[in-house]
Structure formats: structure tokens, C-alpha cells
Amino acid sequence: MELIPGTAGEEEEEEIGSRVFVYEVPINFNEDIVQRDPRCLTHMSAAEIYMHRSLLTSQVRTLNPEEADWFYTPVYTTCDLTPQGLPMSYRSPRMIQSAIQLISSNLPY
């Protein structure tokens, strides 16, 4: 199989452009929600979970916020599901507000 330049699987090492700092927030914003309802791992909300997990091991991640171009806050707002499997969107604004307060009161970024 021939690789097309610029596609996944290319063996040439590329220089990393943007850097992402992943905030460490209490697990009640993310992993606790998944533990309560494992449907999140296969639901439409799974994207936010896999994005977070992917960033934790990504080459673009930086542990130094001074180097960061982007900041990721792992708050799983769409993973809080009703018994019917629908996101409880009315809770999302409170979760986001709580995360913002936590980060802005404890971190300079």
C-alpha cells in the first residue's frame, strides 16, 4: 500500500505546531460521570471522552501552560444522561460555570 504524503501513517517525523495544555480538574467533572453511566463510552457524547483521553498521551500535549497555544478543559457536559439516554443539557451550564470558577481562581491561565 502506498502512502499519500500528509496522511496518517506517514513515517516522516513532522514538527509539532500548536501545543495543548490539558487542565487537571477533579474527577467529578469527567471520570465520575463515566463511572456512573458507562453508556457514555458508546453514546454520541463519547467524542469528548476520547478527545480527552487522546490528548493525555498526544505529542501536542504540553505540561507547561507557558508553552500552550490551546487549553482543554475536560468537562463531560453531554455525558450526564437521562434514563432514556438523552443528555441532561440543563446541568451543562452549571458544570461549565463551576469548572471556570475552579480554574480561574486557582490557575493563571
Summary of the structure (lengths in Angstrom):
residues: 109
radius of gyration: 16.8
end to end distance: 44.9
largest distance: 52.3
contacts: 251
relative contact order: 0.20
helix: 41%
strand: 9%
